[in-house]
């Protein structure tokens, strides 16, 4: 099973198959339309057909480096493959300002010759656009054409076979098969299809398959290069090895202290790391080479703070070493998840005003977005971005790369530098050296904190091992000198009595062995062999006096260190004690950081990060001047491209992109010769092993085939996700998946498919989260089992009553609620439901319930002033989220809320898929189903907790369900049945 090339080919084929389920006609260069819509006769416009085949012939020859048709190397073709949409849908809107929306949900494949004659393709199954199949994840899409389940059923229809093996199916048989498929997925024939809110227009749209630009084009480019020839790629190799590996426990107890100095930076001083965040970060920092860290992050457990600390530490570490700035790439599956990452790096909070502001003009944030070329200015407002390609970039960073800005930036920087340090420096180079010295000094202080703390705790443990009675043992706190003085006095008296004939008797009056019987004067512990020998007793007493002196010195150094850095808490090396301190905060409702590690996060580490940002600003100014005046970044070769990335990373260490846009940014060119016409030809190659750290967020939603190639570009990976939240939208049915595995010889026997499914390797049901958990070197002990990877446990978003449901539903009770129960003055209870006697209407492939829509609008009108007062807002939209399982219900809610005067753009309104990562104080949930509906409810499918886990955990204060509460049966062992047990039900009154 461990054939890397075969795995890469399997994932490439899977991605290609899934991409064949998407069509973006806006990106198609040669698109043809025809008023005739009758495809029962296999004939299209001869003029269009000639253009199609000619264009395809030119394209093929251009790729071969041949541009002239009279060349002896010119390659001729007679036909080409096309896609045909038999109809399109036009939105029915009376709003004259409404931007017309055209949808082509259904395409068939065909071959066409220059005379327009059509013939059946080899692959007969139609292309059904994935974005219009339920379940959907696109927040902007409210149209559903069919469902994945219906398409899977249609794929079981027997396909017609040609009479002879080397022939194709006749057109009549092919067209009949297409209609049978359409009937199965839409309960209608092709020429009688209708859907609400849209007009069906029977006009043909078609284009050559080769002009269909895949959204995954850059990912497929990476696959092609990996399959062609690639260097050693340790990170990728580790990922695509489907074998269970040996694992170890994460850092705990003494490790929190011993490795404390490795955590060098904290981006914000708003929150310190939690216990499990600290455990995760230190485990990563002490891990193996080319690590893949898999971090399970349940809702509200602070992955943002963790990722900020991770990036901050890498930034500080590189500044201390004086190396290149780290190039960090953070990726996710969709634009919403990417936006969440960018926001967290823009809105990082600091109370150190003079130090936290950037020391170069008109620049903010620690991340740069790498969007697609089509992303408009409105979407890129107020964020750093870089778009374009290898030959030309545009965006925030480019706008700063000119002599005028650099001259202004140098003066601006030195003004703020001199003001902060109260000096008069005129050299940017000297300022840069000084900043590095300041950061190194903080690292030294962190190292000192470990040494002094360890010396103190070791000395304290040694002294407490000496003291016989537990009640006499000293607590982990600054030492009371009088206590040490009394102990030292007793030991010195015994030491002075060495020559006395009753020395051993006097020692025995103070010392007792574990097996001996203590007396009223017993103070100290000793072993029997030592107690029987006078010389041994004397040496033992001298050693204990030396240990006490060492403890006193360590206590003195630690006190001075804490005083110098205004640290109040005392060091400790027990995870159990750390949890006790956390619960103490909850009990006292005082969450101010007041324990040793917390305070260091918000003081020393935060200062180190801010100093490092200014160190990198100075380096950026100096190196950008050199780049403009020199030739180090000219051209598109490997050295020029990597030098430019490393320089730009000095301003924002973190670059953020989707998996679809990232690969195209990390490429370089390599000369490979000349064409027949003497023009230079270049190969374009990936920057393998270049990215210092790859971060993947929301990894539980990411399919393997989309994300795997990016691991070839990176040296380390830090992957965060949650298998108990929204799952990936799988486009590959199991039947096709089996075929793809067999094609590349990855099915060893009948059990292989199940084993690969368990490890998360399959395109039909796997995720990159599962795969990285399998590759991670750590396993976290949880009660009676081990969880592969690390897990964040402290939940701080929701009231305890809310997360208590999720904890029971999805996490087996392992989460640690840290917010507390609802306040007495909270506007609404934490978990309630309003019973609504509505009718669940099926709208083609979706559902809606208008009574629930009315109930929600009524409730908002009744409680508007209560919400305004409770949350101190004029517009209640900003504290609201509204979730429903169905796109049609979302559309009805949007319409009704707009008519009632609400700004729906400011309400988090959408399906469950669209709201992962979001949170609001109040979440309203419209369940849609009524007691008359039959079958399994969407959120109970396969008895999985994912849907309701996400829906409920969006609510910080109140989760309020509107629906027919009879469908939530507390006697059923289902997610909805468990939810009913946690809800108090009310009747909504007019």
N, C-alpha and C positions, 0 to 999 in steps of 0.2 A: 504493500500500500504506500510505500514511501518513495515514490518516483515523482520528483519535483516537477519535471517537465510535463508529465502526464496530468498532474494536478493543475498546473497553470493552463494547459490546453482545455481541461474540463471546465475551469472557471471562465476562460475566454469564451468557450462555446455557450456556456450558460448565460453570460452577459449578452452575447450576440442574440440569443434566442429571446431574452427578455426585452432587448432594445427593439426587436422586430414588432413589439407590441406598442410602439409609440410613433406618432407622426406629427411633426411640427411643420405645417405647410408654409409658415412665414419664413422658414429657412431654406425653402426649395427654390432654386434658381430658375429652372425651366418647368413651369406648371401650366398644364393645359386644361381647358374647360370645353364642354360640348353640351349643347342643349338637349340632344337626344339622350335618353336614359335607358334605352332598351338593350340589355346585354344578352338577351336570348340569342341574338344574331351576333357572331363574333367578328364585328367590323367597327373600326374607328376611322377618324379622318386621315386620309392618305397623306395630306400635307403635314399634319402634326406628327404622323408616324415617321415620315422621312426625316424630319427635324430631330426627333427622339433618337433614331438609330445613328444619324450623322453625328450628333453631339456625343453619343456614347463611344463611337469609333474614335473621335478626336481625343476624348478623355483617356482611353486605353493607350493610344499612341503617345500622348503627352507623358504619361507615367513611364513609358519605355524610353523617354528621351528623344522621341521622333516627332518633329513638328511639321514636316513638309510631306504632303500627300504623294508627291512623285518620288519619294525616297524608296529604295529597294527594301527597306526595313518596315515600310508601312504595313500595318496589320488591318485586314478588312473583316467586318462582321456583317451578318445578314439580318439579325434580329436582336432584341434586347428584352430584359424583364422589366415590367412596369407594375405599378400599383394603381388600382382604379377604385374610386369611391362612387357607388351607384346613386348616392343622394347626399345632401348635407342639410343641417338643421340651422334655422335662422331664428334668433330670439324674438319673441312676440312682446314688443314694448311700445307703449304709446308716448313714452318720453322722447321728445325730439332731440334732446341732448345726450341720449343714451348711445354709447359707442357700440355699434352693431357687433354682435357676437356670432360667429359662424363656427359650427362644429361638424367635423367629419369623423364619426365614431367607428365606421365600418369600411374596411378596404378588402378588395380581393386581388390576388396576384395573377398575372398573365404574361405571356410573351407576345411581342408584336413585331411584325416585319415592316419593311418600308412601304408596303401597300396598305398597311393598316389592318392586316389580317391578324386576329387573335388566336392563340392556342393556349391550352392549359399548362400551368407550371408543373414542376416536379413536386413541390410542396403545395398540397391542395388546400390546407386549412386557412381560412381568412385571417387577416390581421385585424384584431379588435383592440382599439386603443385602451391601454391599461388605465389611463387617468380617469376613464369614465366607467370603471367597473368597481362595484362594491366589494370589500371595504375600500374607501378612499382616504388619503391622508392630505390631500391638497386643500388647504384652508379656503382657497378662493373658488373651489369648484362645488357647485350645488346640482350639477346634472349627472344622473346615473343612467347609463345605457343598459347595463346588465350586471351580472355578478361573476366573480371568479368561479364560484361553484357551478353556475350555469354553463360557463365556458368549458370547465373541466368535463361536464356531462356531455357537451357537444363534441369534445375531442374523442369520445368513445364511439361516435357514429362510424360505421364502416365506410372506409374511403373506396371509391371506385378504382378498379385496376385496369390498366391498358391491356389490349389483346395480346400484344407482344412486348417483351421485356424492354427493348430499346425504343419503344414508342411512348407517347404521352396519352393521357386519357382524352377521349373525344370531348369537344366543347359542351355538347348537350348534357352528357353525364356529369361533367364538372359543374355546370350551372345548376343542375338539379341538386347536387351535393351542397353547393353554397346555400341554396334556399332552405334545405333541410337543417343545416347548421343555424341559419338565421332564425328559423321557426323555433328551434330549441332554446336559443338564448333570449329571444324577444317575444315569443308567443305570437308571432305575426310573420307574414311573408315580407320580403324585401320591399315590394311595391305597395304595401298597405300599412307601413310603419307610421305611427303617430305617437307624440308624447306631449305632456302638458307644457305650456309656456313657449313652445317652439313650433314654427312652421316647417314641414318637411318639403324640401325642394328637390325634385327629381331631375337633376342635371349632373352629368358626369364630370368628375375631376380626376386627372391622372398625371403621372410623372414617371420618369425612369427611376428604378430602385436605387441606382448608383448615386442619384442626386439627393437622396434622403440623407440629410446630415444627422448622424446619430448624436444624441445628447451625451452619449458615453464615448465619443470619438477619441478623446484624450486618454481615457482608460484603456480602450482597445489598442491605441498606439503603444502604451506601456506593455501590454500583454505581448504584442507583436515583437517588440524589442527583447523582452525577457525570453521568449521562445526562440528567437534567432540566435542571440549570443549575449551572455551577461557575465560579469565578474562574480566573485564569491559574494553572496548576499546573506550574511549570518542571521539577520532579523527575519527576513522572508523565509529562510530555510527552517528556522525554529517554529514559525507560525504554521506552515503547511506540512507538519509532521504529525499525522493522526495516530499518535501513540501516547498512552499515559506515561508521564514522567515522574521522577522522584521529586517530592516537594518538601519544603521545610516550613516551620512556623514563622510568622512575622515577628518583627521586633516587639519585645515586651519587657516589663520590669526594668532591670538594670540597663537594657538597651536604650530606654528613653533618656537616661543620663549619659551613658557612654558615647552615644552618637549625637548628642544635643548640638555639638558644634558644627555638624554637617549641614544642618538646617540654617542657611546663611541669610535668607531674605524673606521679608513679608511685605507684600504689595500694599496692603491696607492696614491701618491700625484701628479699624472698626471692630474686628473680631480676631481672637487668637485661634489657633488650630484646636479642634476637639481632640479627644483621646484617639479615636479611630482614624481621624485625619493625620494626626502626628505619627501613629503607628504605620500608616500607609506611606507617608513621605519618607520616614527614616528607613523603612524596609526597601524602598526604591533606591535610596542613596547608598545603601550598603549591599545592594544586590549584585548579581552576576553581570558579566560583560554582555553587551547587546541585550539588555533586559526587555521583556514584554510584561508590563505590569497591568493586570486586569483588576479593576476596582468596581465592585458592585455598589452602586449609589442609589439606594431607595429614595423615595420622595423626601425633600426637605432635609437632607442630611449634609448639605454644605459642600457639594462638589465644586462650586464656584470658588470658595475660599481655598480649597485644596489646590485647584489648578493655578490660582494666583500665586500661592506660596511656592508651588513647583517652579513656575516660570521665574519668579523673583529670585529663588535660590540659584537657578542656572545663570541668571544675569549677573548676580554678585560673584559667583564662583569664577566666571570667565574674566570679570574685572580684576579680581585678585591675582589671577594667573597672568594677566596682561595678554591674553590670547585674542583670537577673533571673537566677535560677538556671536552668541549662539543663534543659529537659525532654527526657530521653532515653528512648526506648522500644526495648526489646530483645525481639524476637519470634522464635518458631520454630514448627514445624509440630505438635509434640506435647508432651505434658506432661513427658516424660522430658528432652527437650532444654531445655525451659524450666527444669526443676529444676536441670539442670547449670549454667545461667547464674546462677541464684539462689545456688546453693552457692558458686560462685566469688566472688561479691560479699559473701557472709557470712563466708567463711573466709579473707579476705585477711590475709596474714601481715605482722607488723611487729615489729621488735626495739626500737622506740622506745616503751617501755611507757607512759610518762606522757603522751605526745602522741597515741598511737594509740587509747587508750581514749576513748570518747565522753564529752563534757563535759556531757551531759544524762543524767538517770537512766533506767535500765531500757530502754535502746535500743541496738541494735547493727546493723551491716550497712550496706551502701550501695545496696541494691536493695529495691524493694517489688513484690510479686507482685499481679497483677490477675487473680484466678481467676474462674471462672464462679460464679454465685450458688449453685449446688448443691454446691460444694466444701465438705466437712465440716471440723470443727475439727481432727480428727486429722491430716489432710493438711496443715493450715496451722500445725501446731505449730512453734514456734521460728523462724518466719520472719515478716518484715513483710508484711502484706497489706492490700489495700483492695478490698472487693467491694461490689456494690450497683449503683445506677444514678444517673442525673442528679439524682433527687429525694432520695436518701438513700444514703450510704455507711456502711459499718461496717468495723472492722478496726484494725490497730495504730496508724496515723496518727490516726484519729478519736479513739481513746482518750486521746491526748495533748492534744487540743484543748479544755482546760478550765482555768479560772483556778487551781484548786488545783495542778494539775501544773505550770503555767507559773510560778507563784510558787516552787515547789520547784526547778524547772529553772533559774531565774535564779540562785538562791543556789548551787545545785550547780555551775553553770557558772563563776561568779565565784570560787568556792573553788579550782577546778582551774586556772583561768586565772591567778590570783594565785600559786598554788603553782608553776606552771611558769615564770612570768616573774619570780618573786620580787619582786612589787610588791603594792600595796594599792589595788586599783581597786574602786570601788563603782558605776560607771556601765557598764551593758551597751553603751550607744551608743559610749562611749569605747573600750571593749575591742574592739568591732567595728572601729572605725577603726584601732586599733593593729595588729590582726591583718592587716588589709588592707595596712598599711604594711610589715609583716614579709614578706608574700607578694610585694609589689612589689619589696622589697629583694632577694629571691631571684631574681626575674626580671632585675633589674639585674645581679646577679652572673652569671647565665647569659649575658646580653648581653656582659658584660665577658669572659667565657670565650671567646666567639667572637672578639671584637676582639683580645684579647691573643694568642690562639692563631693567628689569621690573620696578625697583625703578625709574630709569631715565625716562622711557616712561610714567609711571603713574604720576610722578611729572610734566613732560612736558605737559601732557594732562590736568592736574589740572590747571597749570598756563595759558595755552591757553584758557581754559574755563573761566578764570578770565578776560582775556584781551577782551575788547569789540570789537575792530576793527580787522577784519581778517588780514589786512596788518601788524598789530602790533604783530601778533602771531609768536612764535619762530619756526623755522624749526627743523626737527629731525636731529640735528647735535650737535657737542660740543657747549656748551653754551658760549656766549660772556659775560664775567663777568660784563662788563660795562652796558650791557642791564639789567641784574639782579640788579645791583647797583642802576640804575635809578628807577626801579620799587619799589625796597625796600625803597629808599629815599622818594618817594611819599607816600607810605603807612605809613612809620614811622612818617612823618609830620602829617598825619591825626590821627595817634594813639596818638601823643603828644598833639593834640588839643581836647582830650576827654572832658576836663572840660570847654572848651570854649563854651559860649552860642550859638554860631553859628555852633557848631560841625556838626549837621545834614545837614546844608546848605553846609558846606565845603565838607562833604562826597558826597552830591548830585552833587557837581560840578565835581567830579571825577568818580562817579558811576552812572550807569543807568540800569534800569530793562529792560527786553525784551519788555515789553509793553510801556515803557517810551520813551521820545523823547530825543535823545542824544544832547549834546551841543558841542561847539568847544573844551571844556576842558575834555570831557568824555574819560576815559581810561579803566575803569573797569566795570564788569558786577555784578549785585546783584539782589536778588529777592525783590519784593515790600514790603513784610512783614518785612524783615530785615531792609530795608531802612527807615522804619517808626519808628524804635525803636533804640534809642541811644545806649543802652547796647548791643543789638543784633549786631549793626554795629561795635561796639568796639570789641566784641568777634570775629566777622567775619574777621575783619582786622588782629587781632592777629593770627587767624588761617591761613590766607593767607601768613603772614610773616613766620610762622612756615613751611608752605608748600614750600616756596621759599628756606628756609634754607635746607630742606630735598632734594630738587632738586639740590641745589648746591653741597651738600655732595654726592649725587648719581652721579652727573656729574664728580666730582673729582675722585670717586672710579672707575667709568667706564673708564675715561681717563687713570688712572694709570694701570688698568687691560689691556687695549688695548696696551698701551706702553710696558708693560712687555712682552706681547706675540706677539708684532709686528703686530697687527691687525689694519688696516686702516679704514675699513668700519664701519658704525654705525648700531646698532641693529634696527630692525623694526618688526612690527607684522601685516603686510598687504600683503596678497598674490597678490593683484593688484599691489602694489608697487614692489614686487619681479619681476613680469612680465615686468614692465616698465624698471627695471634695466637690465633684460635679453635682451630686445630689444635695449637698449642703447648700449650694447656690439656689437650687430649686426650692428647697424648704424655706429659705430666707427670702425668696423672690428678689434676690440680689445677684445679678448676673455680671457684675463688674469683675474684670480679670484681677485676681488677687493671689494667684498661685504661681510659683516660680517660673514654669515654662511659659505660661500665658503672658506674664509680664515681659519676659525676654522677647517674645514674638512682637509685642506692640511697641517696644522701645528699641532695643539694640538692632534686632533684625529688620524692623521697618526703616530705621535710620540708614542701615547699610544699603538697603534697596534704593532709597531715594538718592543717596550719595552715588551709587552705581549708575543710576539713570543720568546723572550730571557728568560723571566720568565718560560715559558713552556719548553724550552730547558733544563734549569737547573733542573726543576722538573722531566723531562724525564730521565736525566742522573741518578739522585738520585733513582728514582723508578725502573728503569731498573736494576740498581745494586742490589736493594732489591729483584727484581723478579728472578734474576739469582742465588742469594744466598739463597733465601727462597723458600716457597712453595705456595705463594699466587696465582700463575698462573698455577700450575700443575693440570693436568687433563682436562676434558672437561665439567665439571659441570657449572652451571649458574654463580656462583661467580667467578670462574677462568676465564671464557670466557669474562664476562663483565669487569673484572679488566684489562684484556689484551687490550681490545678495548679502554678503557678510557686512558690507558697509551700511546698507540700508537697515539691516537688523540692529545696528547701533541705536537707531531712533525708536524702532518698535520691534522688540525681539520676537513677537508673536505675529505670524501671518495666518489669516483665517480664510478658509475656502470650503466649498463643497467637494466631495470626491470627484465630481464631474469637471470642475474647473482647475483643480490643483495641478494635475500632471502636466498640463500645457505650459505652466510657468517654469517648471524645473527641467529645462532642456538646454542643449547647446548644439552648435553646428560643427561638422568636421568635413573638410574638403575630401572629395573622393574621385576627382578627375574632371574631364570635360566632355560635353556632348558632341555629336557629329558637327554641330555648327561652331564648336570651339567655346561654348559657354560653360562657365564653371558649374559643377554639380556638387551638392552637399548632402551629407547624411545628417539627420537630426536625431540626437541621442539623449536619453534620460540622464539626469545627474544622480547616478546610483550612489548610495551610502553617503549622500551629501547633507541631508537635513539632520541636525543634531538631535532633535527630539520631535517625534510625531505624537500629537495628542488627538485622540478620537473621542468625541462626546456623543451621548445618546447612542452608544454602540449596540444596545439591545434592539434598535430599530434597523440596523444596517445589515444587509445581506452580504455573504462572503465575497461573491464575485465582483461587487462594486468596489470594495475597499482593499482587497488583498494586494494589488500591484503597488499601492503607495508604500507598503512596507519595504519595498526594494530601494526606495529613495532615502530611507532613514537609518540611523544608527541605534536609536532607542525608541521604545513606544510606551505610551501611558494611555490606557484605554479605560474609559468610564462609561458605564451603562447599567441597566437593570432589566433582567430577564422577566421580572414580574410587572413591568409596565408595557407600553405598546410594543407589539412584536413587529418584525419587518413585514412589508407588503411583498409577499413572494409572488413572482410572476411565472415561475416555472412549476408546472404540475408534476407530481411524483412520477407519473408515467414517462414523461419526457426526461426527467432527471435520471431515471434508471437507464434510459437509452443513452444519455450522454456519458454516464459512468462506464457503461459497457463498451462504448465506442473507443474509449482511451484505456481500456483494460484495468479499471480500478475496482471492479467487482470480483473479489477473490472467490467468494462463495455466497450462499443464501443469507448468511448472517451479517455480511459486510455492510449492507445498506442500513440495518438497524444500528450497528455500532457507529457508523459515520453520522447517523442522525443524532445519536447520544452525544457525540463530540461537537455537534454543531457545524459539521463540514459541508452539509448538503445545500445546494442552491434552492431546493424546494422547501426546506424547513429550518435552515441553519441561520446563524448570525455571527458576526465578527466578535461579539461579546463572548459567546460560548467558545469560539476558537481560541481567543486570547486567554481565557480562563484555563484552557487545556495546556497552553504554552507557558503559563506563568509559573515561576519557581516556588511560589508560596501557596499555602492552603491555610485558611483560618479555622481554628477549632471553634465550633458552635455547639454547645451542649453535647449531644451524643454523635455529632457528625462533623465532617470537614467540608468546608466550602472552598472550592478552588479559587485562588486569587485572594484579594483583600475585600473587606466590606465595611462601609460606613454605617455606623449604628445610631448615632445621636440624631434624633429628629427634633427640629426646632420650628418648623413652619406652622403646623396645625395644633389646635387645642388637643389635649390628650384624648378626649372623647372621639375626635375625628380620626386621628391616627390609630387609635385603639382598634377601630374596625379594620383598617388596612393591615395592621399588625397581625390580627387574628386571621384575616382572609388570605394574605399572601406571604407573610414572613415568619410564621410559626412563633410569634411573640419575641423575636430577637431584638427588635428595634427598642431604643431607649427614649421614650418621650421626655423632652426637656423643656417644653413650653409651659406645662401645667394645665389644669382644667380651666374651663371658661370663667372669666371674671364675673362677679356678681352683677355688675352694671352692663354686661354685654347686651347688645340690642336684641339678639335672637338666640335661642338655644343652639347648641353646636350641631345636633343631628335631629332634624325634624322632617316630616312629610305632610303634604296637603293632599287629601284624597280628591281626585277629580274624576267624575263620571263622564268620560269622553269616549269617542269612537275612533279607533285606529283605522285610518284609511290607507289602503295601498295605492300609491301613485307610481304606476309602472314598476320600477325596480326599487322604490323607496317607500317610506311611510310618513304620515303626518297625523297629528291629532289637534284639531282646531280648538277644542275645549281647553286643552292644556295651554295653548297659546293665549287664549282669553284669560285664563286663570293667572298666568304669570304677569300679564300686563295689568290686571286688576290688583294683584298683590303689590306690584311696584308702585302703583298710584296710591294705594292705601298706606304704604310704609315709606314713602319718599322722605317725609320730614323726619321720621325716626332715624333713617339712615344718614341724612344730612347732619343731624345733631350728634349722632353716635360717632361718626367718623370725621366730623369737622370739614365737610366738603359742600360746595355749592352744587356741583354736578355729581349725581350718584353713580354715573356710568363708570367712573374710575375705580370704584371698589367692587364692581360686579363682574361675575363671569356667568355665562349661561351655556350649558352643555346639553347636547342631545345625541343619541346614537345615529340619527338619520339626517341626511343632507336636505331632504324635502322639508323636514320640520325646522331645520335651521333657516331655510328660505322663508317659511311662513312666519317664524319668529322675527326675522329681520324686517319683513314687510310690516307686521303689526306694531313692532316697537318704533319704527320710523314714523308710521302714521300717528302714534301716540306722542310723538315729539322727542323721542330719545335719540341720541347720537350713537348709532350702533358701531361706528368706527372706534369709539372709546370703550365699548364693552367687549370683553373677551368672549366672543360668541362663536361657537363652532361645534363640530363633532369631537368626540373624545380624541380621535387621532390628531386633530389640529391643535389641541391644547396641552399636550405634554410639554413640560418645561415652564408652563405659565402658572401663576398663582393669583388669587384675589381673596379679599376678606370674606366675601359672600359668594357662594356658588349656588346657582339655581339649576336643577337637573330635570329636564323634561324627558320622561321615560317612554312616552308615545304608546306603548302597548296597552291594550284593554283586556278585560277578562274574557272577551269573546275570541281572542286570537289563539290559534293553535300552534303547536310546535315549540321549539326552543327559542327563547329570547336571545337577541344578538349578544347581549352582555353575559349570558350564561353558556354560550357555545363552548363545547368540549369541557365545560366546568372549569374554565380557566379564570383566574382572578384578574387578569390584566386590565380589562376595560373599566370595571368598577373601581379597581385600585387607583387608576389614574384619575377618574372622574371625581372621586371623593377627596383625594389628597390634593386637589387644586385649592380647596377651601382652607383659609387660615383660621377663620372664626366660626362660620356657619355653613353647613351643607344642607340645602333645602330641596327636597324632592317634590315635584308636581306630577301626579299620575294616578292611575288606578292601582291603589295599594293592594288590591286582591291578587294581583299577579306576583306580588312579592310574598311568597309563602314561607313563613318562618319554620315550617315543618320539613321543608325540603333542604337537602344538603347541597345547596347551590350558592353561588356568589350573591344572587338576589335574595335568597332565603336568609342568608346571614345578615345582609344589609337590613332586612326587615326587623331583625332582633335588636338592631342598634338605633332604630328610628322611633320617635314619638310621633303618632299620627294625629293630625288635626283636620277639621273641616273648614274650608275657606268660606267666609261669609261675605255677602255683598255689602 
